[in-house]
Amino acid sequence: MVAGLVGGGLFLFGGSDASNTATTTTSEGTPTVPTTTASTTTTWPSFEITVRFDTGGDLQTAVADFYAWIGDRNGVEPPPMSDGVADYVADISPTENMFVRGETAQATIEIAEAVLDEHFDEVNVSTATVGVALAGSDVVLAVDEGEGWRIVGAKLERFGKEAWYGEPVRMVLVIGTDARPGQAQPVFRADSVHILTSVIAERTGAVVGIPRDSVVEVPYGGTDKLTHVNALAGTDAMLDVVRELSGLELEGYVITGFLGFEQLVNEFGGVEVDVPFSMAEPKSGAYLSAGLQRLWGANALAFSRNRTLSGLDFTRSYHQGLVIIGALNGAQTRDILDLPSLLQMLTSYTWSNLSAEDLLTLAAGTFELDADTVRSVVLPGSIGTSGGASVVFLDPLADDIFADLADGVLTMDVPRPTD
């Protein structure tokens, strides 16, 4: 039998062999939802799983229903869930009594796509509620896009299952534009371009910077700097160009501008970065000493913008990667129950074409990574000119890096840019 307790009310679901079928139920405290009983005959041994949450609500009920269905596939209707979650739990057969007590957290997020329009406004906005349930070491992820909660990911360690948060290898494009206050942040020139990967099974990933001035083939004909694609053709075109350049199956993008980045870092509580060397650069406003320190919005932006360096665009891209790694480390100091509010924060200052499910499962996956193994590299190349403008010609080694990154893990040695 499988029991689910939400807000003090105990749900009891049958799950036994033919000679031992559940027919009774118990309760604790004052139920805030009706106690329900169901029984069935299964081929599994007798067992009981009790699922309890301290507060009632639709999310808690959805998670309790999920555990109930895991325990009794024949007598309980399956709750709404992604196909991947159904496959993930297919081989689970509970065989002993368990008490599952948990907490939940949820937040409403608004996801705005980056639309290239001379009269830019956030016309493509979708709203969803994202939720996380934590029960011991178990984690259950859910999304409500207006039609009720749907389970989209889980880590069920009590059943001996590692985390399943979407596809085994995740890859996204992260872009920071150089839009100033008053300019449309997501549809300006790309100042920072990075591919982020994560592989939960390996507990690792990579941050690969692409110099903004890299010469690439563009959809409006011929070649141009990568930075110009976002401003002239839009972020969807930028994503397609990087997909073509890398040969990687990037899921989508997250993009912000100077203002959004600075505000996001401040609300996040700053990021710890090991600044490689001291710098005093007036153009970017980067006045920093060397060493590990917490950078708040203005200093994080200045550090990321400074290109008056011997390594020029390459070193700047490397520094931007250090900020991304700092954000990963910062996120991992939080509790998984903070994830909905962190996503609410992220989507307040960014634009994306990823769904709420994609964002939630991607973000949950970062809690599974060993941040010390996540490498940050920059594609190598050489500085030259094209049409009178300074550009970067990527080295053939860039193709090898992309090929190595196809499984989400970077194993080859990539030289660090000159400081």
C-alpha positions in Angstrom: 0.0 0.0 0.0 1.1 3.5 -0.7 0.1 6.4 1.4 0.3 10.1 0.7 -0.1 12.7 3.4 -0.7 16.3 2.3 -1.4 19.0 4.9 -2.0 16.4 7.6 -4.3 14.2 5.6 -3.1 10.7 4.9 -3.7 9.1 1.4 -3.5 5.3 1.5 -3.1 3.4 -1.8 -3.1 -0.4 -2.1 0.0 -2.4 -3.2 0.2 -6.0 -2.1 0.2 -9.6 -3.1 -3.1 -11.3 -3.8 -3.4 -12.5 -0.2 -2.8 -9.2 1.5 -4.8 -6.3 0.1 -5.1 -2.9 1.9 -8.5 -1.9 3.2 -7.9 0.7 6.0 -6.2 4.0 6.5 -5.0 6.2 9.4 -4.4 10.0 9.8 -2.4 12.4 11.8 -3.4 15.8 13.1 -6.3 17.7 11.5 -6.5 16.9 7.8 -6.8 19.9 5.4 -7.7 17.7 2.5 -10.0 14.7 2.5 -8.5 11.3 3.4 -8.9 8.9 0.5 -8.5 5.2 0.3 -7.9 2.8 -2.6 -6.8 -0.8 -2.7 -5.7 -3.0 -5.5 -3.9 -6.3 -6.1 -0.4 -6.3 -7.5 2.3 -8.8 -7.9 4.6 -6.9 -5.5 5.2 -7.8 -1.9 3.4 -6.0 0.8 4.8 -2.5 1.6 3.7 1.0 2.7 5.0 4.3 1.5 3.8 7.4 3.4 4.3 10.8 1.7 3.8 13.8 4.0 4.1 17.5 3.4 3.6 20.0 6.2 1.3 22.3 4.1 -1.4 21.5 1.6 -1.6 22.7 -2.0 -1.8 21.5 -5.5 2.0 21.0 -5.9 2.2 18.9 -2.8 -0.8 16.8 -4.0 0.8 16.3 -7.4 4.0 15.0 -5.8 2.1 12.7 -3.4 0.2 11.4 -6.5 3.5 10.8 -8.2 4.8 8.6 -5.4 1.4 6.9 -5.1 1.6 6.0 -8.8 5.1 4.7 -8.5 3.9 2.4 -5.7 0.8 1.2 -7.4 0.8 1.3 -11.2 -2.3 -0.8 -11.5 -4.6 0.9 -9.0 -3.6 4.6 -9.3 -4.0 6.9 -12.4 -0.6 8.2 -13.6 -0.2 11.9 -12.8 0.8 14.3 -15.7 4.5 13.9 -16.4 7.0 14.1 -19.2 7.8 11.0 -21.2 11.3 11.0 -19.8 10.1 10.9 -16.2 7.8 7.9 -17.0 10.8 6.1 -18.5 13.0 7.0 -15.6 10.7 5.4 -13.0 9.6 2.4 -15.2 12.0 -0.1 -13.4 11.1 1.0 -9.9 9.3 -1.7 -7.8 9.0 -0.6 -4.2 9.3 -3.6 -1.8 9.5 -2.2 1.7 7.9 0.3 4.0 9.0 3.9 3.5 8.1 7.2 5.1 8.6 10.1 2.7 8.3 13.5 4.3 9.1 16.6 2.4 9.0 20.3 1.7 8.1 22.2 -1.4 8.9 25.6 -2.9 7.5 27.3 -6.0 7.6 30.6 -7.9 6.0 32.1 -10.9 8.4 33.1 -13.7 7.9 35.1 -16.9 10.0 34.0 -19.9 10.5 36.7 -22.6 11.9 35.9 -26.0 14.4 38.2 -27.6 12.5 39.7 -30.5 14.4 41.7 -33.2 12.1 44.7 -33.7 12.9 48.4 -34.1 10.0 49.0 -31.7 11.2 46.3 -29.3 8.8 45.3 -26.6 8.3 42.0 -24.7 5.5 40.7 -26.9 6.5 37.0 -26.6 6.1 36.4 -22.9 5.1 33.1 -21.4 4.2 32.6 -17.7 4.6 29.5 -15.7 5.0 28.3 -12.1 8.0 26.1 -11.4 8.2 23.9 -8.3 10.6 21.7 -6.4 9.8 19.1 -3.8 12.6 17.8 -1.5 12.0 14.6 0.5 15.1 13.4 2.2 17.6 13.1 -0.6 14.8 12.8 -3.2 14.0 15.7 -5.5 10.9 16.1 -7.7 10.6 18.9 -10.3 7.3 20.1 -11.6 5.9 22.8 -13.9 2.5 24.4 -14.1 1.9 26.3 -17.4 -1.7 27.0 -16.6 -3.2 23.5 -16.9 -2.0 22.0 -13.6 1.2 20.6 -12.4 3.3 18.2 -14.5 6.3 16.3 -13.2 9.3 17.0 -15.4 12.3 15.6 -13.5 13.3 13.7 -10.4 16.1 12.3 -8.3 14.8 9.3 -6.4 17.8 8.1 -4.4 15.6 6.2 -2.0 14.9 3.8 -4.9 18.6 3.7 -5.9 18.0 6.1 -8.9 20.4 8.9 -9.9 19.0 12.2 -11.0 17.1 12.5 -14.3 16.7 16.1 -15.4 16.1 15.9 -19.1 18.5 14.7 -21.7 21.9 13.3 -20.5 23.9 16.1 -22.2 22.6 19.7 -22.0 24.0 22.6 -24.0 22.9 26.2 -24.1 24.2 29.4 -25.5 24.6 32.3 -23.1 25.0 35.8 -24.5 25.7 39.2 -22.9 25.1 42.2 -25.1 26.8 45.6 -24.9 23.5 47.5 -24.9 23.7 50.6 -22.7 20.8 51.9 -20.5 17.9 52.9 -22.8 18.9 50.4 -25.5 17.1 47.2 -26.2 19.3 44.8 -24.2 18.6 41.5 -26.1 18.9 42.8 -29.6 22.2 44.7 -29.5 25.7 43.5 -30.3 26.9 40.3 -28.5 29.7 41.2 -26.2 30.0 37.9 -24.4 29.3 34.5 -26.2 29.6 31.2 -24.3 28.5 27.7 -24.7 27.6 26.0 -21.4 27.3 22.2 -21.1 26.4 19.9 -18.3 26.5 16.1 -18.0 24.9 14.9 -14.8 26.1 11.3 -15.1 29.7 12.6 -15.2 28.9 15.4 -12.7 30.8 17.8 -14.9 30.4 20.2 -17.8 32.2 23.0 -19.6 32.2 26.7 -20.4 33.5 27.5 -23.9 34.0 31.1 -24.8 33.8 32.3 -28.4 35.6 35.6 -29.1 33.0 38.2 -30.0 34.9 39.3 -33.1 35.2 35.9 -34.6 34.6 35.8 -38.4 31.6 33.6 -39.2 29.3 32.9 -42.1 26.1 35.0 -41.6 22.5 34.6 -42.7 22.5 38.0 -44.4 25.3 36.9 -46.8 29.0 36.4 -46.7 30.9 36.7 -43.4 30.8 39.1 -40.5 31.8 39.4 -36.9 29.9 37.1 -34.6 29.0 40.1 -32.4 27.1 41.7 -35.3 24.8 38.8 -36.0 22.7 39.4 -32.8 22.1 43.0 -33.7 21.5 42.6 -37.4 19.6 39.3 -37.6 18.4 38.6 -34.1 19.2 36.1 -31.3 17.5 33.1 -33.1 19.9 33.8 -36.0 22.8 34.1 -33.6 21.9 30.7 -32.1 21.7 29.1 -35.6 25.1 30.6 -36.6 26.8 29.1 -33.4 25.1 25.8 -34.1 26.5 25.8 -37.6 29.9 26.9 -36.4 30.1 24.3 -33.6 28.1 21.4 -35.0 26.7 21.1 -31.5 23.0 20.6 -30.6 22.4 23.7 -28.6 18.9 23.7 -27.0 18.4 27.4 -26.9 19.8 30.7 -25.5 19.7 32.9 -22.5 20.6 36.6 -23.1 21.0 39.8 -21.2 22.6 43.2 -21.5 24.9 45.4 -19.3 22.0 46.6 -17.1 20.4 43.2 -16.7 23.7 41.6 -15.9 24.6 44.2 -13.3 21.2 43.9 -11.6 21.2 40.1 -11.7 24.6 39.9 -10.1 23.5 42.3 -7.3 20.3 40.5 -6.6 22.2 37.2 -6.6 24.4 38.5 -3.9 27.6 38.9 -6.0 29.9 36.3 -7.4 33.2 35.1 -6.0 36.0 35.4 -8.7 39.7 34.7 -8.4 40.9 37.8 -10.4 44.1 36.6 -12.1 46.0 39.9 -11.8 45.4 43.5 -10.7 44.0 45.9 -13.2 43.2 49.6 -13.5 41.4 50.3 -16.7 39.4 53.5 -17.1 37.4 52.5 -20.2 35.6 49.6 -18.5 36.0 50.9 -15.0 37.9 47.8 -14.0 39.9 48.8 -10.9 40.6 45.5 -9.2 43.3 43.8 -7.1 44.4 40.3 -7.8 43.0 37.3 -5.8 39.7 35.7 -4.7 37.0 38.3 -4.0 33.3 38.9 -4.3 32.4 41.0 -7.3 29.1 42.9 -7.2 27.3 44.1 -10.3 29.4 47.0 -11.3 32.8 45.3 -10.7 31.7 42.0 -12.3 30.6 44.0 -15.4 33.9 46.0 -15.5 35.9 42.8 -15.1 34.0 41.1 -17.9 34.3 44.2 -20.2 38.0 45.0 -19.8 39.8 44.3 -23.1 42.8 46.5 -22.6 44.8 43.3 -22.0 47.7 41.5 -23.7 45.3 38.8 -24.6 42.7 41.2 -25.9 39.3 39.6 -26.8 40.6 36.1 -25.8 41.5 37.1 -22.2 38.3 39.1 -21.8 36.3 36.0 -22.9 38.2 33.9 -20.4 37.4 36.4 -17.6 33.7 36.2 -18.5 34.0 32.5 -18.1 35.4 32.9 -14.6 32.3 35.0 -13.7 30.1 32.2 -15.0 32.0 29.6 -12.9 31.6 32.0 -9.9 27.9 32.0 -10.5 27.8 28.2 -10.6 29.7 28.0 -7.3 27.4 30.6 -5.8 24.3 28.7 -6.9 25.6 25.5 -5.3 25.8 27.2 -1.9 22.0 27.5 -2.0 19.5 24.8 -1.2 17.7 23.1 -4.0 14.5 24.6 -2.6 15.9 28.0 -3.5 15.8 27.0 -7.2 12.3 28.4 -8.0 13.2 31.8 -6.6 16.6 31.7 -8.4 14.8 31.1 -11.7 12.4 33.9 -10.9 15.4 36.1 -10.4 17.1 34.9 -13.6 14.1 35.4 -15.8 13.5 38.9 -14.5 16.8 40.1 -16.0 17.2 37.8 -19.1 15.4 36.8 -22.3 15.3 33.2 -23.5 13.6 30.8 -26.0 13.8 27.9 -23.5 10.7 26.6 -22.0 10.0 26.6 -18.2 10.6 22.9 -18.2 14.0 23.4 -19.9 15.0 26.1 -17.5 14.0 24.2 -14.4 15.7 20.9 -15.4 18.8 22.7 -16.6 19.1 24.7 -13.4 18.5 21.6 -11.2 21.3 19.8 -13.1 23.8 22.4 -11.9 23.3 21.2 -8.3 24.6 17.8 -9.4 27.9 19.0 -10.9 31.3 19.0 -9.3 32.1 22.7 -9.9 35.9 22.0 -9.6 35.7 19.8 -12.7 33.9 22.3 -14.9 36.5 23.7 -17.2 36.4 27.2 -18.7 38.3 27.7 -22.0 38.3 30.1 -24.9 38.5 29.1 -28.6 42.0 30.0 -29.9 42.6 32.2 -32.9 44.5 35.1 -34.3 43.8 38.9 -34.5 43.6 40.2 -38.1 41.7 42.7 -40.2 38.8 42.3 -42.6 37.2 45.3 -44.4 39.3 47.6 -42.3 38.0 46.2 -39.0 39.8 44.2 -36.4 38.6 40.6 -36.4 39.4 37.2 -34.9 40.2 34.3 -37.2 39.5 31.1 -35.3 42.3 28.6 -35.2 41.6 25.1 -36.7 42.0 23.8 -33.1 38.5 25.3 -32.5 37.0 22.5 -34.6 38.8 19.9 -32.5 37.4 21.6 -29.3 33.9 21.4 -30.7 34.3 17.8 -31.7 35.7 17.0 -28.2 32.7 18.8 -26.6 30.1 16.7 -28.5 29.5 14.6 -25.4 29.4 17.6 -23.2 32.8 16.9 -21.5 35.9 18.7 -22.5 39.0 16.4 -22.2 41.6 18.0 -24.5 44.2 20.4 -23.4 43.4 24.0 -24.5 46.0 26.7 -23.9 44.8 29.5 -21.6 44.8 33.0 -23.2 47.7 35.3 -22.4 47.1 37.6 -19.5 
